[in-house]
């Protein structure tokens, strides 16, 4: 991924007082797994200005065989609007010295791939991996779990915290292009975006039984995935590790974290991981309790009138989820009270044949990619993960929980309730946090020995916080 990502992001020229234009050298491909061996995906040539004040100037011209990541910094060799040949002409006209001859550059298996889990690797979990733009060897490693259950990790990559965002201004229904996300968490962290549970995104099973999953099984498979991934990428074993998730993934994240803490770090299973904690955004913790907070939250946000709220409150007695079917007055009150995003670009992009070829998607494993596949065979077998938060807090792991203050699916009030129920010591009282002098939300912090649990709201945000919320608050 480093090679491809550097070409995509880091070849923007940045001039300093020495008149140097910095470009990042392309890495040689590394062999990872047998199924993800490097293939030539483009060609590149470099020129260097030999004398004078521009002697340190270097021009890198890469082409991309499949123009899947559109943008101004790379050239698809299938681009008819501005052919790469015209760009080569003006580069040749500069009469610079060829510093690196025309050669293939490769995208290795770090971009995306499969990891098999289960007794016979019958479950093939697909992932996307992005290296940190800062210092990949020292920056933390994040395992990102999207909600659903059944929503692809690509949703987190393209719509939330990844380095790329769809360019809606140029989208005309054909293959969409991307723009650089200036607020990406990849600026300070390495991120694995996983399609989990099985059946999500490009993940698949080789047997019909393999498609059956639940909360417990999914958490164990995510842990097994991470173990294998780190064995294949041992250079990241020493990096600080965080499990990160949003929405329904917030229910799975503490379960995965506990698997790592107890299975690996306490039971001695290899490889040993440097787990520091976990991050949950708009997290589902207890579905019934979380959903029950929607009515009080809607009233607080002036979305329902005092009259309707008081009627529901008195007749339902605070129980708004699965009310007594014989309580006619409660049912009537709830009936008086009434709730998405256009994700068309991701469907066009991920179902494009050239994109799937570039990602080495195994033919025949998916009829159609869906951002969220709600038809997966999945049982919600864990009602509440409060005990997981409790255990991880006692073990001394760092936690960041954040919520959009306009999210009615999982209101911040329900998240605050389970945090308060942990009975931790208040270390930093409720206060605003700011970005460029503007209030971006509110935060408070709790302490348990040397471990901290930080809660933050993000102003005027709903379910998808995206990358405007910085990871710096926890790392």
C-alpha positions in Angstrom: 0.0 0.0 0.0 2.8 2.4 0.8 3.9 2.6 -2.9 0.4 3.3 -4.1 -0.5 5.6 -1.3 2.6 7.7 -1.7 1.9 8.2 -5.3 -1.7 9.0 -4.5 -1.2 11.4 -1.7 2.4 12.4 -1.1 3.7 13.5 -4.5 2.1 16.9 -4.1 5.0 19.3 -4.3 6.0 21.1 -1.1 8.7 23.8 -1.7 11.0 24.9 1.1 13.7 27.6 1.1 16.2 25.2 -0.6 13.8 25.1 -3.6 13.4 21.4 -3.0 10.3 19.5 -4.2 9.9 16.5 -2.0 8.6 13.3 -3.4 8.4 10.0 -1.6 10.4 7.1 -3.0 8.4 4.1 -4.1 9.0 1.0 -2.0 10.0 -2.3 -3.5 7.2 -4.8 -3.2 7.2 -7.2 -0.3 5.9 -10.7 -0.5 3.0 -11.2 2.0 0.5 -13.9 1.5 0.5 -16.3 -1.5 -2.8 -14.9 -2.8 -1.6 -11.3 -2.7 1.6 -11.5 -4.5 2.7 -8.2 -6.2 1.7 -7.6 -9.8 2.8 -4.7 -12.0 0.0 -2.2 -11.9 1.7 0.9 -13.5 4.9 2.4 -14.8 7.0 5.2 -13.5 10.0 7.3 -14.5 11.9 10.0 -12.6 13.9 13.0 -13.7 16.3 15.2 -11.8 17.5 18.7 -12.5 21.4 18.3 -12.5 22.7 21.8 -11.8 21.8 25.3 -10.4 19.3 26.1 -7.7 17.0 23.4 -8.9 19.6 20.6 -8.5 17.5 18.9 -5.8 14.3 19.1 -7.9 12.9 15.7 -8.7 9.9 14.9 -10.8 8.1 11.5 -10.5 5.6 10.6 -13.2 3.6 7.5 -12.3 0.8 6.0 -14.3 -1.9 3.7 -12.9 -3.1 0.8 -15.0 -6.6 0.9 -13.5 -7.8 4.5 -12.9 -9.7 3.6 -9.8 -8.5 6.5 -7.6 -9.1 9.5 -9.8 -7.3 12.7 -8.9 -4.8 15.3 -10.0 -1.7 13.5 -8.7 -1.7 10.3 -10.7 -2.5 9.4 -14.3 -4.7 6.6 -15.3 -3.3 5.1 -18.5 -6.9 4.8 -19.7 -7.6 8.5 -19.3 -8.8 9.9 -22.6 -9.6 13.4 -21.3 -6.0 14.3 -20.5 -3.9 11.4 -21.9 -0.7 10.6 -20.1 1.2 11.2 -23.4 0.5 14.9 -23.3 1.9 15.1 -19.8 5.0 13.2 -20.8 5.5 15.7 -23.6 5.9 18.8 -21.4 8.0 16.8 -19.0 10.4 15.8 -21.8 10.5 19.4 -23.0 12.0 20.4 -19.6 15.2 18.6 -20.8 16.0 17.2 -17.4 18.3 14.3 -16.7 16.6 10.9 -16.5 17.3 9.8 -12.9 15.3 6.6 -12.9 14.5 4.8 -16.1 10.9 3.8 -17.2 9.9 0.8 -15.1 6.9 -0.9 -13.5 5.9 0.1 -10.0 3.7 -2.2 -8.0 0.9 -2.2 -5.5 1.6 -5.0 -3.0 -0.8 -7.0 -0.9 -1.0 -4.3 1.8 -3.7 -2.4 -0.3 -6.3 -5.0 0.3 -6.7 -8.8 0.6 -8.2 -11.7 2.4 -7.3 -13.5 5.7 -8.8 -16.9 6.3 -10.2 -17.8 9.7 -11.9 -20.9 11.1 -10.7 -24.5 11.3 -10.2 -24.7 7.6 -10.0 -21.0 6.8 -13.6 -21.4 5.5 -14.3 -17.8 6.4 -12.4 -15.3 4.2 -12.4 -11.8 5.7 -11.6 -9.0 3.3 -9.7 -5.9 4.4 -8.2 -2.6 3.3 -5.0 -1.4 4.8 -3.7 2.2 4.9 -0.3 3.0 6.3 0.2 6.2 8.4 1.3 9.3 6.5 3.6 10.2 9.4 5.6 7.4 10.8 4.2 3.9 10.1 6.7 2.1 12.3 5.9 4.2 15.4 2.3 5.4 14.9 -0.5 3.3 16.4 -2.3 0.5 14.5 -6.1 0.7 14.4 -8.5 -2.1 13.7 -11.6 -0.5 12.3 -15.0 -2.2 12.7 -18.0 -0.7 10.9 -21.5 -1.0 12.3 -24.5 -2.8 10.9 -24.0 -5.6 11.6 -23.2 -6.1 7.9 -21.7 -2.7 6.8 -18.4 -2.8 4.9 -15.1 -1.5 6.3 -15.0 0.6 3.1 -17.7 2.7 4.5 -15.3 3.8 7.3 -12.6 4.3 4.8 -14.5 6.5 2.3 -17.2 8.1 4.5 -15.5 8.5 7.9 -11.8 8.4 8.8 -9.9 7.2 5.7 -7.5 9.3 3.5 -10.0 9.4 0.6 -13.4 10.8 0.1 -15.7 10.6 -2.9 -15.6 13.7 -5.1 -19.4 14.4 -5.3 -18.8 17.5 -7.4 -17.6 15.5 -10.4 -19.8 12.4 -9.9 -22.0 11.9 -13.0 -23.1 8.3 -12.5 -20.0 6.8 -14.0 -17.0 5.5 -12.0 -16.6 8.1 -9.2 -13.3 9.7 -8.4 -11.8 10.6 -5.0 -10.4 13.6 -3.3 -7.9 13.7 -0.5 -9.5 13.8 3.0 -7.4 16.4 4.9 -8.8 15.2 8.3 -8.0 11.5 7.9 -6.9 9.6 10.9 -4.4 8.0 8.6 -2.3 11.1 9.1 -1.3 9.8 12.5 -2.2 6.1 12.5 -2.1 2.9 10.4 -5.6 1.6 9.8 -7.0 -1.8 8.9 -10.6 -1.6 7.6 -12.2 -5.0 7.8 -15.3 -6.4 6.2 -16.8 -8.2 9.1 -18.8 -10.2 10.0 -18.7 -12.8 7.1 -20.9 -11.8 4.2 -20.1 -8.1 4.7 -18.6 -6.3 1.8 -16.2 -8.6 -0.1 -15.9 -11.1 2.8 -17.3 -14.6 2.0 -17.4 -18.2 3.2 -16.5 -21.4 1.3 -19.3 -23.3 3.1 -22.9 -22.5 3.8 -22.3 -23.1 7.5 -19.5 -20.5 7.4 -22.0 -17.7 6.7 -23.7 -18.2 10.0 -22.4 -15.7 12.6 -23.3 -13.9 15.8 -21.7 -11.3 18.2 -19.5 -13.8 20.0 -18.4 -15.6 16.9 -17.7 -12.3 15.1 -15.5 -11.0 17.9 -13.5 -14.3 18.0 -13.1 -14.2 14.2 -11.9 -10.6 14.3 -9.3 -11.6 16.9 -8.2 -14.6 14.8 -8.0 -12.2 11.7 -5.8 -9.8 13.6 -3.5 -12.5 14.9 -2.9 -13.8 11.3 -2.6 -10.3 9.9 0.1 -9.4 12.4 2.0 -12.6 11.7 1.9 -11.7 8.0 3.0 -8.1 8.9 5.4 -8.5 11.9 6.8 -5.0 11.5 3.5 -3.7 13.1 3.7 -6.0 16.2 5.3 -3.4 18.3 2.9 -0.6 17.3 0.4 0.5 19.9 -2.9 -1.2 19.1 -6.4 0.2 19.4 -9.7 -1.5 18.4 -11.9 1.2 16.9 -15.6 1.0 15.9 -18.8 2.9 15.5 -22.5 2.2 15.9 -23.2 -1.6 16.1 -19.4 -2.1 15.9 -19.2 -0.3 19.2 -20.8 -3.5 20.7 -18.2 -5.7 19.1 -15.1 -3.6 19.8 -14.9 -4.2 23.6 -15.5 -7.9 22.9 -12.5 -8.0 20.5 -10.4 -6.0 22.9 -11.2 -8.5 25.7 -10.3 -11.4 23.4 -6.9 -9.7 22.8 -6.4 -8.9 26.5 -7.3 -12.4 27.8 -6.5 -14.6 24.9 -3.2 -13.2 23.8 -1.8 -11.0 26.4 -2.8 -13.1 29.4 -3.0 -16.6 28.1 0.2 -16.3 26.1 -1.2 -16.9 22.6 1.1 -15.6 19.9 1.6 -13.1 18.6 1.5 -10.9 21.6 -0.1 -7.5 20.8 0.5 -4.1 22.2 -3.1 -3.4 23.0 -3.5 0.1 24.6 -7.3 0.4 24.6 -10.3 0.9 22.3 -12.3 3.7 20.7 -16.1 3.6 20.2 -18.2 6.2 18.3 -21.9 6.5 18.8 -21.6 3.0 20.3 -24.3 0.4 20.8 -23.9 -1.0 24.2 -27.3 -2.3 25.3 -29.7 -2.2 22.4 -32.9 -2.0 24.5 -31.5 0.7 26.8 -29.9 2.7 24.0 -33.1 2.7 21.9 -35.1 3.6 25.0 -33.2 6.9 25.2 -34.5 8.1 21.8 -37.8 9.5 23.2 -36.2 11.6 26.0 -33.5 12.7 23.5 -36.0 13.8 20.9 -37.8 15.8 23.5 -34.6 17.5 24.6 -33.8 18.4 21.0 -37.3 19.9 20.6 -38.2 17.3 18.0 -41.4 16.3 19.9 -43.7 18.6 21.9 -43.9 18.7 25.7 -47.5 17.4 25.4 -46.6 14.3 23.4 -43.5 13.6 25.6 -45.4 13.9 28.8 -48.2 11.6 27.4 -45.6 8.9 26.4 -43.7 9.3 29.7 -46.7 8.9 31.9 -48.4 6.1 29.9 -45.3 4.1 29.0 -43.7 4.7 32.4 -40.3 5.1 30.7 -40.4 1.9 28.7 -40.6 3.0 25.1 -39.0 -0.2 23.5 -41.2 -3.3 23.2 -44.1 -1.7 25.2 -46.9 -3.8 26.7 -49.2 -4.5 23.7 -52.2 -4.2 26.0 -51.2 -0.7 27.0 -53.3 1.1 24.4 -52.5 4.6 25.7 -48.8 4.0 25.5 -49.1 2.6 21.9 -51.1 5.6 20.9 -48.6 8.1 22.4 -45.7 6.4 20.6 -47.7 6.4 17.4 -48.0 10.2 17.6 -44.2 10.4 17.7 -42.3 9.9 14.4 -37.2 9.1 11.8 -30.5 8.6 5.0 -27.6 9.3 3.1 -27.0 8.8 -0.5 -24.3 6.2 -0.7 -24.7 5.7 -4.5 -21.0 6.5 -5.2 -19.7 3.6 -3.2 -22.0 1.1 -5.0 -20.8 2.3 -8.4 -17.2 2.2 -7.4 -17.0 -1.1 -5.6 -19.1 -3.0 -8.2 -16.9 -1.7 -11.1 -15.1 -4.5 -12.8 -11.7 -2.7 -13.0 -11.9 -1.8 -9.4 -12.5 -5.4 -8.4 -9.6 -6.5 -10.6 -7.3 -4.0 -9.0 -8.4 -5.1 -5.5 -7.9 -8.8 -6.6 -11.5 -9.6 -5.6 -12.0 -13.4 -6.1 -14.4 -13.9 -9.0 -17.6 -15.6 -8.2 -17.5 -14.9 -4.4 -19.9 -11.9 -4.6 -22.8 -11.3 -6.9 -23.0 -7.7 -5.9 -21.1 -5.5 -3.3 -23.4 -3.7 -0.8 -22.2 -1.0 1.6 -24.5 -2.6 4.2 -25.7 -6.2 3.8 -28.6 -6.6 6.2 -29.5 -10.0 4.8 -26.5 -11.8 6.5 -27.2 -14.7 8.7 -26.4 -13.0 12.0 -27.7 -13.6 15.6 -27.4 -10.8 18.2 -26.5 -13.2 21.0 -25.0 -10.6 23.4 -27.7 -8.3 24.9 -25.3 -5.9 26.6 -21.5 -5.4 26.5 -21.5 -3.3 29.7 -19.6 -6.1 31.6 -16.9 -6.0 28.8 -16.4 -2.3 29.4 -16.2 -3.0 33.2 -13.6 -5.8 32.8 -11.4 -3.7 30.4 -11.6 -0.7 32.7 -10.4 -2.9 35.6 -7.5 -4.2 33.5 -6.3 -0.6 32.9 -7.0 -0.1 29.2 -7.6 3.4 27.7 -11.0 4.2 26.3 -12.4 6.9 24.1 -16.2 7.1 23.6 -17.5 9.8 21.4 -21.0 10.7 20.2 -22.5 13.1 17.7 -24.8 15.3 19.8 -27.5 15.1 17.0 -27.5 11.3 16.8 -30.9 9.9 17.7 -30.1 6.3 16.8 -27.8 5.9 19.8 -28.2 9.2 21.8 -25.2 10.4 23.7 -27.3 10.3 26.8 -27.4 6.5 26.7 -23.6 6.3 26.3 -23.2 8.6 29.3 -25.4 6.4 31.4 -23.2 3.3 31.1 -20.1 5.4 31.6 -21.5 6.8 34.8 -22.5 3.3 35.8 -18.8 2.2 35.8 -18.3 4.4 38.9 -14.9 5.7 37.9 -13.3 8.7 39.4 -14.0 12.0 37.6 -10.6 13.4 36.5 -11.6 16.2 34.2 -15.0 17.9 34.5 -17.4 18.5 31.7 -16.0 21.3 29.5 -16.0 22.4 25.9 -13.2 21.3 23.5 -12.3 23.5 20.6 -11.0 23.4 17.0 -9.4 26.7 15.8 -11.1 28.5 18.6 -14.5 27.2 17.9 -16.4 24.9 20.3 -16.5 21.5 18.6 -18.2 19.6 21.4 -17.9 18.8 25.1 -15.8 16.3 26.9 -15.2 14.8 30.4 -12.6 12.3 31.6 -12.6 9.6 34.2 -9.7 7.7 35.8 -9.2 4.2 37.0 -5.7 3.9 38.5 -3.5 4.9 35.5 -6.1 4.3 32.8 -8.4 7.0 31.5 -11.9 6.9 29.9 -12.6 10.0 27.9 -16.1 10.9 26.7 -16.6 13.5 24.0 -19.6 14.9 22.1 -19.1 16.2 18.6 -21.2 19.2 17.8 -24.0 19.0 15.2 -23.1 15.5 14.2 -25.2 12.4 13.8 -24.3 8.7 13.3 -21.3 9.2 11.1 -18.8 11.4 12.9 -16.3 11.1 10.1 -12.7 12.4 10.4 -13.4 15.9 11.6 -13.1 14.3 15.0 -9.4 13.8 15.8 -7.7 10.7 17.2 -5.3 13.0 18.9 -7.7 13.2 21.9 -6.7 9.6 22.8 -3.3 9.0 21.4 
